[in-house]
Structure formats: structure tokens, C-alpha cells
Amino acid sequence: MDPSIWGAKTDASTVAEYYHNQIAGKTILITGVSPGSLAAEYVKALAPHGPKLLVLASRNISNFQAVIAPLKEKNPTVSFRPLVVDLASQKSIRKAADEVHSYEESIDVLVNNASLNGMKKYSVTEDEFETAFAVGHLGHFLFTGLIADKLSPKARIVVVSSMMHWMADVNMEDPNFDNGKTYDKDVAYARTKSANIHMIKALARRGFNAVVLHPGVAKTGMMREFTDAEAEKLVEEFNLEFQTNQQASATYVYGSFAPELSDTALNGAFLKDCKVDEAAPFCEVEGVGERLWKASERWVGLEWGSR
């Protein structure tokens, strides 16, 4: 299939078949893997194409086992490895990063996928950050920084954002919504997704090959915090359409393996429906991205960033 005609109805298996040679022999790590998730669909699409190792990061081992159970017999040459990590806990992230450092393999593709839709009730993590922001941005910022030296020379970093980022930019002065007094679940999610874009563009400026994407819209567990009416409204507002899990995960595969995304001109690109798209203009402001980088370093207690 000609990639120029790929779009919202293209499925992940089609894209993976096209990039068979790029997938074969690679070590891929993806966070936020659970049964029925887009991450699980991504793993399912890659497995037939001979990756060397698929590292599935999740909060518990049972998620890993449920996802790989139907894949192991069909893909006997592929190695699957669990990585238990709770991205709401900086302590857990540091422990998981230590485990990654024990691997013989380098990571060729890192997909920072785990996220939480804005939670209906305000909450903070054990590190005292608003939960959606802690998991969706700070957790991945810290994890990526801690394992940056385990990335192979031509590794690609992928972060899963959302078109909902258009609703709000990051707020570094008040990441905790005045201790919950001004909390809004949609704004919380949007701020996190904008932070994802700022992070990827900052990584590109620092010499990493990095892209950020809007996944498709599918009725996975991620949608549990939205009523049907709210989901329909969001789809209409951002000119989207509901997709199957296979269709919604196709851009994960494109973002991970399309060779052209290594070009300098496309490094740091925002992707949607297996194509380069536009992020909100406020996510293109370099000064904001650099301020967020420095603030994130303070919040997680890790200075990093040179390739």
C-alpha cells in the first residue's frame, strides 16, 4: 500500500507490514500496556515482523501476561519481557530504569504511551503532583532521562499526546490547580498532552530523534472517564472519528518506524493519521518548552538532555 494514501482508516497491521524491514531485529520498549489498550494493539501488530525484543511496561505483571498470551505461540522467535513500573511514582520509575540498565540490549524505539484521561476527582501522587500530569508528563520525562544512555545511537523516542492539547497549554506556575480548587479534568489532560509536545520538541533540539503523535480515537479503557456524550462532543470538536483499536494504533507504528521521520526537517514532528500534522501554535514556542524542561528537571530531581 502507498503510504501517501494512509489515513484514519488505515490499520496498524498494514503499516507494520510496510515497515517490516525497519521492525525486524529491533528492541522496542512501550509503556502503558494493558489488555485492550492501543499499546497492546501496537505490540500485536509488530510481533509478526521479527522484532528482537518487545519490552512491555505496565503497573503489574498480570497485564503483561494477558497481552502476550495470545502472541507467544504465533511468534515463537520474538522475545517478550515485562517491566513493572508505576509512572505515578518517581521511586518506581527509578527502580524500573535500574532494571533497564541491567539489559544487555540497547533500546531502539521507546514509546512513552502511558497516560490518564483527566480524572473526575482531583488527586495528587505520592510525589505531590496532580495525577494526570505526573503520569503523562513527569513520569515519562524522568523515565526517558534515566534510560537515555541505554538508547541505541539511532534510537527513536515516541510520545503519545492528543488533539485535546489544543484546549490548554502547560501551566508551570500552578501545575496543581491551586491545590485542586480550580481543577478541571479536561484542562488537566490538555495541559499534560501539551507538555508531551513541548518535551518532544525539546528532545529534538537536543539531538534526539523524537516524534509525538495523536493516537486515533477508540473506545478503550482510556475513555472510561468520559461519558458517551462527552466523547461524542470531543470527536466533533476536533474533527475526529471513532476508530477500531487497529486503526487507532496505526500512527504508533508509523511514528516508530517511518525512516523519513529521522530527517532533520521532520524531527520533533507532530503526527496524526500516519501523517505529519500541526500542533497548536503555543506548542511551537521554544521558550515555553525550555522553561518546562528546566521546571521538569527540578520536579523530578534529574538534569539531563544532551545526546
WORA-V621469 format. One record per pair of residues at least 24 apart in sequence whose C-alpha atoms are under 6 Angstrom apart, sorted by the first residue. I is the first residue (numbers start at 1). J is the second residue. D is the distance in Angstrom with one decimal. If there is no record, write none. Layout:
# WORA-V621469
i: <I	I>
j: <J	J>
d: <D	D>
This chain:
# WORA-V621469
i: <7	8	9	10	11	11	11	12	12	12	12	12	13	20	23	24	24	24	25	25	26	26	26	27	27	27	27	28	28	28	29	29	30	30	30	30	31	31	31	31	32	32	32	33	34	35	37	38	38	42	52	53	53	54	55	55	55	56	56	57	57	57	58	58	59	59	59	60	87	87	88	88	88	97	106	106	106	107	107	108	108	109	109	109	110	111	111	112	113	117	118	118	118	118	119	120	122	130	133	137	156	156	157	158	158	158	159	160	160	161	161	161	161	162	162	163	164	165	165	165	166	169	170	198	198	200	201	204	204	206	207	209	210	210	211	211	212	213	213	213	214	215	216	217	217	217	218	218	218	218>
j: <273	273	247	247	246	247	250	45	246	247	249	250	45	49	51	49	50	51	51	52	51	52	108	52	53	107	108	54	108	109	55	110	56	57	110	111	57	112	113	114	58	113	114	58	63	67	220	245	249	249	78	79	80	80	80	81	82	82	83	82	83	84	84	85	84	85	86	84	135	139	125	134	135	147	150	151	152	151	152	152	155	155	156	157	157	158	159	159	160	189	185	186	188	189	185	185	180	176	192	192	209	210	210	210	211	212	212	212	213	193	196	213	214	193	214	214	190	190	193	194	280	194	195	283	289	268	268	267	268	306	307	267	267	268	268	269	270	270	271	272	272	248	248	242	243	248	242	243	244	245>
d: <4.8	4.9	5.6	5.5	4.9	4.0	5.2	5.9	5.2	6.0	5.7	3.8	4.9	5.4	5.6	5.7	4.5	4.6	4.5	4.4	4.8	5.1	6.0	5.5	4.6	5.3	5.3	5.1	5.9	4.7	4.5	5.0	5.6	6.0	6.0	4.6	4.5	5.5	5.3	5.3	5.3	5.6	3.9	5.3	4.9	5.5	5.9	6.0	5.5	5.9	5.9	4.8	5.9	4.9	5.9	4.7	5.8	5.1	5.9	6.0	4.4	5.7	5.2	5.7	5.3	5.1	5.0	5.6	5.0	4.9	6.0	5.8	4.9	6.0	5.3	5.5	5.3	4.7	5.6	5.4	4.4	5.5	5.0	6.0	4.9	4.7	5.9	4.7	5.1	5.7	4.2	5.5	5.6	4.7	5.6	5.8	5.8	5.3	5.1	5.9	5.0	5.5	4.6	5.8	5.1	5.6	4.8	5.8	5.1	4.8	5.9	5.5	5.2	5.9	4.4	5.9	5.4	4.3	5.0	4.9	5.5	5.5	6.0	5.9	4.8	5.7	4.8	5.9	5.2	5.6	5.5	6.0	6.0	5.3	4.7	5.2	5.0	5.4	4.4	5.9	5.2	5.7	3.7	5.1	5.7	5.9	5.6	5.1	5.7	5.7>
